[in-house]
Amino acid sequence: MLLYSTKNKNNQASLQEAVMKGLPDDNGLYMPEHIPQLDPEFIQNLANYSFLDIAHEVCTTLFGDTIPEADLRIILENSMDFPAPVVKLDDQKYVLELFHGPSLAFKDFGARFMAQLMSYFNRGETKELTILVATSGDTGGAVAAGFYKTPGIRVIILYPSGKVSMLQEKQLTTLGHNISALEINGTFDDCQAMVKQAFLDSELTQKIRLSSANSINIARLIPQSFYYFEAYKQLPQSGDPIVFCVPSGNFGNLTAGLLAAKMGLPVHRFIAATNANDVVPVYISDGTYQPRPSLRTLSNAMDVGNPSNFARMLDLYLGTDERSTWNNIKNMVSGYAFDDAETAKVMQLVDQKYQYTLDPHGAVGYLALDAYQQEHPNTRGIILETAHPAKFIDDVEEILGHKIEIPERLAELADREKKADYLEAEYGKLKAWLLEHS
């Protein structure tokens, strides 16, 4: 399997190189040189395959013989050991629950797969590998859980001070061992920019083996495509066309769905659901892409003003010019944005109407799907519920006016001691910290 940079298709890398480097030297993003089609018979018979079998088929189709069959099976078995169930709200609306992993967020799928894959590729290396990652909320906890105590690999997580929930913060600051947290006096975009600059710093990368665990790493993106197939198989094949509604921040989750569609999953349409950080819905509406500083919202994991994976979306639907690329994307993706007041109101509505508790991100997804289905009623929609509502317990309980159940593995974090180093949002501060702690 070969991959290329979105900034230069001649800049190619093997799967191992792409996974271990994270970013190409030109600051693009790695994409598969060729996106193969899955066997149509496999797609037609998805219901006959386990989640693990689906993941295996997608990987072998993409990777070819890059990883021996027995090794790939072990990687997947160690990664995909929790379910992704679809819950029916009504005949038109379904929820794909992606919070049954160790950190109770969808990013567990990508983080655990990536940890296993990196550990596999890291065999025989004598120099420690440093995973450098920025988080707007859920990535940090998932990466920390996925790489915890992995031999030969340490993880350093940057997160914006005061802009993640208490339990999210505890997930990434209380493990210790090979997991370190840096509390940054800035936004997620600041954290992400600092991480990217580190990868482009040749002086630093000559001294420290760096890789990324953000959705900029192709090893995070590929496994996120698995659960689109898993969700699709859980709905009856006969019936109205199926659309996926994806609460979106850095747009890795949506891009993984687009990859699944390119490989043959017959998705009718994707819906990009955002909060006030609506640069992609604006682009879909008028073709203008204007990144801007992120705004703080109730759905904090989506507070991204310059989503990295937008470059991959453009690459997947690249046309002959900017306008044709825009047309290609808007023919497959619809975009909607909602504010905090609308988010809170629909959380109450769903709680009362369906006795189902949405987290703020899933609530934005519900709003977007509902808006789309008002215009396109003859569709079945699957909302990606990306995190357990208990991760945002203070906000959720205040909005709903009643207590919600906290999973035991989350509740036990409350009394753990936070350990994080505080840094200003300056790359020089990060570089100095990395060199001091290498």
SEVEXFI-290711 format. One record per residue (C-alpha): residue number from 1; residue in three letters; x, y, z. Coordinates in steps of 0.1 Angstrom, whole numbers, padded with zeros to 4 digits. Example, Ala and Ser with C-alpha at 12.3 -4.5 7.8 and 13.67 -1.06 7.14 Angstrom:
2
{1, "ala", {0123, -0045, 0078}}
{2, "ser", {0137, -0011, 0071}}
This chain:
438
{1, "met", {0000, 0000, 0000}}
{2, "leu", {0013, 0034, -0010}}
{3, "leu", {0001, 0068, 0003}}
{4, "tyr", {0008, 0103, -0010}}
{5, "ser", {0007, 0138, 0004}}
{6, "thr", {-0024, 0159, -0003}}
{7, "lys", {0001, 0187, -0011}}
{8, "asn", {0021, 0167, -0036}}
{9, "lys", {0011, 0133, -0050}}
{10, "asn", {0047, 0126, -0059}}
{11, "asn", {0056, 0127, -0022}}
{12, "gln", {0048, 0090, -0015}}
{13, "ala", {0053, 0067, 0015}}
{14, "ser", {0047, 0032, 0026}}
{15, "leu", {0020, 0025, 0052}}
{16, "gln", {0046, 0020, 0079}}
{17, "glu", {0063, 0053, 0070}}
{18, "ala", {0030, 0072, 0069}}
{19, "val", {0018, 0058, 0102}}
{20, "met", {0050, 0063, 0120}}
{21, "lys", {0057, 0098, 0107}}
{22, "gly", {0021, 0110, 0110}}
{23, "leu", {0026, 0140, 0086}}
{24, "pro", {0045, 0143, 0053}}
{25, "asp", {0075, 0167, 0053}}
{26, "asp", {0055, 0192, 0032}}
{27, "asn", {0028, 0195, 0059}}
{28, "gly", {0001, 0178, 0038}}
{29, "leu", {-0019, 0147, 0049}}
{30, "tyr", {-0014, 0112, 0038}}
{31, "met", {-0040, 0096, 0016}}
{32, "pro", {-0041, 0062, -0001}}
{33, "glu", {-0027, 0062, -0036}}
{34, "his", {-0056, 0041, -0047}}
{35, "ile", {-0090, 0035, -0030}}
{36, "pro", {-0100, 0000, -0039}}
{37, "gln", {-0136, -0012, -0042}}
{38, "leu", {-0149, -0038, -0018}}
{39, "asp", {-0165, -0069, -0034}}
{40, "pro", {-0202, -0060, -0041}}
{41, "glu", {-0212, -0094, -0027}}
{42, "phe", {-0196, -0085, 0006}}
{43, "ile", {-0215, -0053, 0008}}
{44, "gln", {-0248, -0071, 0000}}
{45, "asn", {-0241, -0096, 0027}}
{46, "leu", {-0228, -0073, 0055}}
{47, "ala", {-0254, -0087, 0079}}
{48, "asn", {-0237, -0121, 0078}}
{49, "tyr", {-0203, -0107, 0090}}
{50, "ser", {-0192, -0098, 0125}}
{51, "phe", {-0178, -0064, 0133}}
{52, "leu", {-0143, -0079, 0134}}
{53, "asp", {-0148, -0096, 0100}}
{54, "ile", {-0159, -0063, 0085}}
{55, "ala", {-0128, -0045, 0098}}
{56, "his", {-0106, -0073, 0085}}
{57, "glu", {-0122, -0071, 0050}}
{58, "val", {-0118, -0034, 0048}}
{59, "cys", {-0081, -0036, 0060}}
{60, "thr", {-0071, -0064, 0036}}
{61, "thr", {-0088, -0046, 0007}}
{62, "leu", {-0069, -0014, 0015}}
{63, "phe", {-0036, -0028, 0027}}
{64, "gly", {-0032, -0057, 0003}}
{65, "asp", {-0003, -0079, 0016}}
{66, "thr", {0014, -0051, 0035}}
{67, "ile", {0007, -0068, 0068}}
{68, "pro", {0007, -0106, 0070}}
{69, "glu", {-0028, -0121, 0076}}
{70, "ala", {-0021, -0135, 0110}}
{71, "asp", {-0005, -0103, 0123}}
{72, "leu", {-0034, -0082, 0110}}
{73, "arg", {-0059, -0104, 0127}}
{74, "ile", {-0041, -0100, 0161}}
{75, "ile", {-0040, -0062, 0156}}
{76, "leu", {-0078, -0061, 0150}}
{77, "glu", {-0087, -0086, 0178}}
{78, "asn", {-0068, -0064, 0202}}
{79, "ser", {-0085, -0033, 0189}}
{80, "met", {-0121, -0042, 0182}}
{81, "asp", {-0132, -0057, 0214}}
{82, "phe", {-0163, -0035, 0221}}
{83, "pro", {-0195, -0030, 0201}}
{84, "ala", {-0210, -0002, 0180}}
{85, "pro", {-0248, -0007, 0184}}
{86, "val", {-0275, 0012, 0166}}
{87, "val", {-0304, 0023, 0187}}
{88, "lys", {-0338, 0031, 0170}}
{89, "leu", {-0355, 0063, 0180}}
{90, "asp", {-0382, 0060, 0153}}
{91, "asp", {-0386, 0048, 0118}}
{92, "gln", {-0365, 0076, 0104}}
{93, "lys", {-0340, 0083, 0131}}
{94, "tyr", {-0314, 0060, 0146}}
{95, "val", {-0284, 0065, 0169}}
{96, "leu", {-0250, 0048, 0164}}
{97, "glu", {-0235, 0046, 0199}}
{98, "leu", {-0198, 0049, 0196}}
{99, "phe", {-0191, 0053, 0233}}
{100, "his", {-0187, 0017, 0245}}
{101, "gly", {-0149, 0017, 0245}}
{102, "pro", {-0125, 0024, 0274}}
{103, "ser", {-0127, 0062, 0272}}
{104, "leu", {-0164, 0063, 0263}}
{105, "ala", {-0158, 0081, 0230}}
{106, "phe", {-0157, 0072, 0193}}
{107, "lys", {-0120, 0079, 0192}}
{108, "asp", {-0114, 0047, 0210}}
{109, "phe", {-0118, 0028, 0177}}
{110, "gly", {-0090, 0048, 0160}}
{111, "ala", {-0068, 0052, 0190}}
{112, "arg", {-0067, 0015, 0199}}
{113, "phe", {-0062, 0004, 0163}}
{114, "met", {-0034, 0029, 0159}}
{115, "ala", {-0017, 0019, 0191}}
{116, "gln", {-0017, -0017, 0180}}
{117, "leu", {-0004, -0008, 0145}}
{118, "met", {0023, 0015, 0158}}
{119, "ser", {0034, -0011, 0183}}
{120, "tyr", {0036, -0037, 0154}}
{121, "phe", {0057, -0013, 0132}}
{122, "asn", {0078, -0002, 0162}}
{123, "arg", {0092, -0037, 0169}}
{124, "gly", {0129, -0039, 0169}}
{125, "glu", {0134, -0001, 0173}}
{126, "thr", {0158, 0009, 0201}}
{127, "lys", {0149, 0046, 0202}}
{128, "glu", {0117, 0055, 0220}}
{129, "leu", {0088, 0068, 0199}}
{130, "thr", {0070, 0099, 0211}}
{131, "ile", {0033, 0104, 0202}}
{132, "leu", {0025, 0141, 0202}}
{133, "val", {-0012, 0148, 0200}}
{134, "ala", {-0036, 0178, 0204}}
{135, "thr", {-0071, 0173, 0218}}
{136, "ser", {-0103, 0193, 0219}}
{137, "gly", {-0118, 0169, 0244}}
{138, "asp", {-0121, 0132, 0235}}
{139, "thr", {-0090, 0125, 0215}}
{140, "gly", {-0067, 0128, 0245}}
{141, "gly", {-0086, 0103, 0267}}
{142, "ala", {-0089, 0078, 0239}}
{143, "val", {-0052, 0081, 0229}}
{144, "ala", {-0041, 0079, 0266}}
{145, "ala", {-0062, 0047, 0271}}
{146, "gly", {-0051, 0032, 0238}}
{147, "phe", {-0014, 0037, 0243}}
{148, "tyr", {-0013, 0032, 0281}}
{149, "lys", {0018, 0012, 0291}}
{150, "thr", {0026, 0003, 0254}}
{151, "pro", {0063, -0006, 0254}}
{152, "gly", {0087, 0017, 0236}}
{153, "ile", {0061, 0045, 0231}}
{154, "arg", {0054, 0076, 0252}}
{155, "val", {0024, 0099, 0247}}
{156, "ile", {0023, 0137, 0252}}
{157, "ile", {-0011, 0153, 0250}}
{158, "leu", {-0017, 0190, 0245}}
{159, "tyr", {-0051, 0203, 0256}}
{160, "pro", {-0066, 0238, 0259}}
{161, "ser", {-0069, 0250, 0295}}
{162, "gly", {-0104, 0254, 0307}}
{163, "lys", {-0119, 0242, 0275}}
{164, "val", {-0125, 0205, 0282}}
{165, "ser", {-0149, 0190, 0307}}
{166, "met", {-0136, 0179, 0341}}
{167, "leu", {-0140, 0142, 0334}}
{168, "gln", {-0124, 0146, 0299}}
{169, "glu", {-0094, 0163, 0316}}
{170, "lys", {-0091, 0136, 0342}}
{171, "gln", {-0090, 0109, 0315}}
{172, "leu", {-0058, 0124, 0301}}
{173, "thr", {-0041, 0138, 0332}}
{174, "thr", {-0044, 0109, 0357}}
{175, "leu", {-0029, 0078, 0341}}
{176, "gly", {0008, 0086, 0344}}
{177, "his", {0034, 0060, 0334}}
{178, "asn", {0040, 0067, 0297}}
{179, "ile", {0013, 0094, 0294}}
{180, "ser", {0020, 0131, 0299}}
{181, "ala", {-0004, 0160, 0296}}
{182, "leu", {0004, 0196, 0287}}
{183, "glu", {-0022, 0222, 0297}}
{184, "ile", {-0020, 0250, 0271}}
{185, "asn", {-0031, 0286, 0277}}
{186, "gly", {-0050, 0289, 0244}}
{187, "thr", {-0074, 0271, 0221}}
{188, "phe", {-0075, 0237, 0205}}
{189, "asp", {-0063, 0254, 0172}}
{190, "asp", {-0033, 0267, 0191}}
{191, "cys", {-0026, 0232, 0204}}
{192, "gln", {-0029, 0217, 0169}}
{193, "ala", {-0007, 0244, 0154}}
{194, "met", {0020, 0237, 0180}}
{195, "val", {0019, 0200, 0172}}
{196, "lys", {0021, 0205, 0135}}
{197, "gln", {0051, 0229, 0139}}
{198, "ala", {0069, 0203, 0160}}
{199, "phe", {0067, 0178, 0131}}
{200, "leu", {0081, 0203, 0107}}
{201, "asp", {0111, 0212, 0130}}
{202, "ser", {0140, 0192, 0116}}
{203, "glu", {0162, 0201, 0146}}
{204, "leu", {0136, 0185, 0169}}
{205, "thr", {0128, 0155, 0148}}
{206, "gln", {0165, 0146, 0145}}
{207, "lys", {0166, 0143, 0183}}
{208, "ile", {0132, 0128, 0190}}
{209, "arg", {0112, 0102, 0171}}
{210, "leu", {0079, 0119, 0167}}
{211, "ser", {0045, 0107, 0154}}
{212, "ser", {0009, 0119, 0158}}
{213, "ala", {-0023, 0103, 0171}}
{214, "asn", {-0046, 0130, 0159}}
{215, "ser", {-0070, 0123, 0130}}
{216, "ile", {-0042, 0138, 0108}}
{217, "asn", {-0026, 0103, 0111}}
{218, "ile", {-0040, 0079, 0085}}
{219, "ala", {-0040, 0051, 0112}}
{220, "arg", {-0067, 0070, 0131}}
{221, "leu", {-0088, 0075, 0100}}
{222, "ile", {-0090, 0040, 0085}}
{223, "pro", {-0105, 0022, 0115}}
{224, "gln", {-0131, 0050, 0119}}
{225, "ser", {-0145, 0038, 0085}}
{226, "phe", {-0153, 0003, 0100}}
{227, "tyr", {-0183, 0014, 0120}}
{228, "tyr", {-0201, 0029, 0091}}
{229, "phe", {-0203, -0006, 0076}}
{230, "glu", {-0212, -0020, 0110}}
{231, "ala", {-0240, 0006, 0114}}
{232, "tyr", {-0253, 0001, 0078}}
{233, "lys", {-0256, -0036, 0084}}
{234, "gln", {-0278, -0031, 0114}}
{235, "leu", {-0306, -0014, 0095}}
{236, "pro", {-0329, -0034, 0071}}
{237, "gln", {-0316, -0034, 0036}}
{238, "ser", {-0350, -0026, 0022}}
{239, "gly", {-0364, 0008, 0029}}
{240, "asp", {-0356, 0045, 0023}}
{241, "pro", {-0321, 0055, 0015}}
{242, "ile", {-0296, 0057, 0044}}
{243, "val", {-0279, 0090, 0054}}
{244, "phe", {-0253, 0094, 0081}}
{245, "cys", {-0252, 0126, 0102}}
{246, "val", {-0218, 0133, 0117}}
{247, "pro", {-0212, 0158, 0145}}
{248, "ser", {-0180, 0174, 0132}}
{249, "gly", {-0150, 0192, 0146}}
{250, "asn", {-0117, 0183, 0129}}
{251, "phe", {-0137, 0163, 0103}}
{252, "gly", {-0118, 0130, 0106}}
{253, "asn", {-0150, 0111, 0114}}
{254, "leu", {-0168, 0124, 0084}}
{255, "thr", {-0138, 0118, 0061}}
{256, "ala", {-0137, 0082, 0073}}
{257, "gly", {-0174, 0079, 0062}}
{258, "leu", {-0165, 0093, 0028}}
{259, "leu", {-0137, 0068, 0026}}
{260, "ala", {-0162, 0040, 0033}}
{261, "ala", {-0185, 0053, 0006}}
{262, "lys", {-0156, 0055, -0019}}
{263, "met", {-0149, 0018, -0011}}
{264, "gly", {-0185, 0009, -0020}}
{265, "leu", {-0208, 0015, 0010}}
{266, "pro", {-0240, 0027, -0006}}
{267, "val", {-0246, 0058, 0016}}
{268, "his", {-0272, 0082, 0001}}
{269, "arg", {-0257, 0113, 0017}}
{270, "phe", {-0236, 0126, 0046}}
{271, "ile", {-0246, 0154, 0068}}
{272, "ala", {-0219, 0176, 0085}}
{273, "ala", {-0233, 0189, 0117}}
{274, "thr", {-0214, 0216, 0135}}
{275, "asn", {-0218, 0241, 0163}}
{276, "ala", {-0210, 0278, 0159}}
{277, "asn", {-0177, 0267, 0144}}
{278, "asp", {-0193, 0264, 0109}}
{279, "val", {-0165, 0269, 0084}}
{280, "val", {-0173, 0237, 0065}}
{281, "pro", {-0211, 0242, 0064}}
{282, "val", {-0204, 0277, 0050}}
{283, "tyr", {-0181, 0262, 0024}}
{284, "ile", {-0207, 0237, 0014}}
{285, "ser", {-0233, 0265, 0011}}
{286, "asp", {-0213, 0290, -0010}}
{287, "gly", {-0179, 0275, -0019}}
{288, "thr", {-0159, 0299, 0004}}
{289, "tyr", {-0135, 0283, 0029}}
{290, "gln", {-0124, 0308, 0055}}
{291, "pro", {-0108, 0293, 0086}}
{292, "arg", {-0111, 0315, 0118}}
{293, "pro", {-0103, 0312, 0155}}
{294, "ser", {-0125, 0287, 0172}}
{295, "leu", {-0154, 0297, 0194}}
{296, "arg", {-0161, 0280, 0227}}
{297, "thr", {-0194, 0261, 0228}}
{298, "leu", {-0214, 0235, 0247}}
{299, "ser", {-0202, 0208, 0223}}
{300, "asn", {-0165, 0215, 0230}}
{301, "ala", {-0149, 0186, 0211}}
{302, "met", {-0162, 0203, 0179}}
{303, "asp", {-0147, 0237, 0187}}
{304, "val", {-0124, 0237, 0157}}
{305, "gly", {-0120, 0268, 0135}}
{306, "asn", {-0096, 0253, 0109}}
{307, "pro", {-0103, 0215, 0106}}
{308, "ser", {-0073, 0196, 0094}}
{309, "asn", {-0092, 0169, 0075}}
{310, "phe", {-0109, 0193, 0052}}
{311, "ala", {-0078, 0188, 0030}}
{312, "arg", {-0087, 0151, 0028}}
{313, "met", {-0123, 0159, 0019}}
{314, "leu", {-0111, 0181, -0010}}
{315, "asp", {-0087, 0153, -0021}}
{316, "leu", {-0114, 0127, -0021}}
{317, "tyr", {-0137, 0148, -0043}}
{318, "leu", {-0110, 0167, -0063}}
{319, "gly", {-0124, 0181, -0096}}
{320, "thr", {-0107, 0199, -0125}}
{321, "asp", {-0109, 0232, -0107}}
{322, "glu", {-0121, 0247, -0073}}
{323, "arg", {-0157, 0250, -0084}}
{324, "ser", {-0160, 0214, -0097}}
{325, "thr", {-0144, 0202, -0064}}
{326, "trp", {-0170, 0222, -0045}}
{327, "asn", {-0198, 0208, -0066}}
{328, "asn", {-0185, 0172, -0060}}
{329, "ile", {-0185, 0177, -0023}}
{330, "lys", {-0219, 0194, -0020}}
{331, "asn", {-0234, 0166, -0041}}
{332, "met", {-0224, 0142, -0013}}
{333, "val", {-0224, 0163, 0018}}
{334, "ser", {-0249, 0187, 0034}}
{335, "gly", {-0239, 0211, 0061}}
{336, "tyr", {-0258, 0225, 0091}}
{337, "ala", {-0248, 0246, 0121}}
{338, "phe", {-0265, 0252, 0154}}
{339, "asp", {-0260, 0273, 0185}}
{340, "asp", {-0259, 0262, 0222}}
{341, "ala", {-0295, 0273, 0229}}
{342, "glu", {-0308, 0250, 0201}}
{343, "thr", {-0285, 0222, 0213}}
{344, "ala", {-0299, 0224, 0249}}
{345, "lys", {-0335, 0226, 0237}}
{346, "val", {-0332, 0194, 0215}}
{347, "met", {-0315, 0175, 0243}}
{348, "gln", {-0346, 0182, 0264}}
{349, "leu", {-0369, 0172, 0235}}
{350, "val", {-0352, 0139, 0228}}
{351, "asp", {-0351, 0131, 0265}}
{352, "gln", {-0388, 0136, 0268}}
{353, "lys", {-0399, 0122, 0234}}
{354, "tyr", {-0377, 0091, 0233}}
{355, "gln", {-0364, 0087, 0269}}
{356, "tyr", {-0329, 0088, 0253}}
{357, "thr", {-0301, 0109, 0266}}
{358, "leu", {-0279, 0127, 0240}}
{359, "asp", {-0246, 0143, 0247}}
{360, "pro", {-0242, 0179, 0233}}
{361, "his", {-0224, 0166, 0202}}
{362, "gly", {-0251, 0140, 0194}}
{363, "ala", {-0277, 0167, 0200}}
{364, "val", {-0261, 0188, 0173}}
{365, "gly", {-0263, 0157, 0150}}
{366, "tyr", {-0300, 0152, 0158}}
{367, "leu", {-0307, 0189, 0149}}
{368, "ala", {-0289, 0185, 0116}}
{369, "leu", {-0306, 0152, 0107}}
{370, "asp", {-0340, 0167, 0116}}
{371, "ala", {-0334, 0197, 0094}}
{372, "tyr", {-0323, 0176, 0065}}
{373, "gln", {-0352, 0152, 0068}}
{374, "gln", {-0377, 0181, 0068}}
{375, "glu", {-0364, 0188, 0033}}
{376, "his", {-0359, 0151, 0024}}
{377, "pro", {-0385, 0131, 0044}}
{378, "asn", {-0380, 0098, 0026}}
{379, "thr", {-0347, 0089, 0042}}
{380, "arg", {-0334, 0069, 0072}}
{381, "gly", {-0308, 0087, 0092}}
{382, "ile", {-0281, 0074, 0115}}
{383, "ile", {-0267, 0100, 0140}}
{384, "leu", {-0232, 0093, 0153}}
{385, "glu", {-0234, 0096, 0190}}
{386, "thr", {-0197, 0103, 0196}}
{387, "ala", {-0194, 0103, 0234}}
{388, "his", {-0212, 0091, 0265}}
{389, "pro", {-0233, 0120, 0279}}
{390, "ala", {-0218, 0114, 0314}}
{391, "lys", {-0185, 0129, 0300}}
{392, "phe", {-0204, 0162, 0301}}
{393, "ile", {-0223, 0155, 0332}}
{394, "asp", {-0226, 0190, 0347}}
{395, "asp", {-0240, 0205, 0315}}
{396, "val", {-0262, 0175, 0307}}
{397, "glu", {-0278, 0173, 0341}}
{398, "glu", {-0283, 0210, 0343}}
{399, "ile", {-0300, 0210, 0309}}
{400, "leu", {-0322, 0179, 0315}}
{401, "gly", {-0330, 0187, 0351}}
{402, "his", {-0323, 0152, 0364}}
{403, "lys", {-0294, 0129, 0372}}
{404, "ile", {-0279, 0106, 0346}}
{405, "glu", {-0261, 0074, 0352}}
{406, "ile", {-0223, 0076, 0353}}
{407, "pro", {-0204, 0045, 0340}}
{408, "glu", {-0181, 0031, 0368}}
{409, "arg", {-0149, 0036, 0348}}
{410, "leu", {-0157, 0073, 0344}}
{411, "ala", {-0170, 0078, 0380}}
{412, "glu", {-0138, 0065, 0395}}
{413, "leu", {-0118, 0093, 0378}}
{414, "ala", {-0133, 0120, 0398}}
{415, "asp", {-0111, 0115, 0428}}
{416, "arg", {-0079, 0110, 0409}}
{417, "glu", {-0052, 0136, 0411}}
{418, "lys", {-0046, 0157, 0380}}
{419, "lys", {-0010, 0159, 0368}}
{420, "ala", {-0002, 0183, 0339}}
{421, "asp", {0024, 0209, 0331}}
{422, "tyr", {0011, 0244, 0322}}
{423, "leu", {0025, 0260, 0291}}
{424, "glu", {0018, 0292, 0271}}
{425, "ala", {0005, 0287, 0236}}
{426, "glu", {0040, 0293, 0221}}
{427, "tyr", {0058, 0267, 0200}}
{428, "gly", {0092, 0276, 0216}}
{429, "lys", {0078, 0266, 0250}}
{430, "leu", {0067, 0233, 0237}}
{431, "lys", {0100, 0226, 0220}}
{432, "ala", {0119, 0235, 0251}}
{433, "trp", {0097, 0211, 0272}}
{434, "leu", {0101, 0183, 0247}}
{435, "leu", {0139, 0186, 0246}}
{436, "glu", {0141, 0189, 0284}}
{437, "his", {0120, 0157, 0289}}
{438, "ser", {0135, 0136, 0261}}
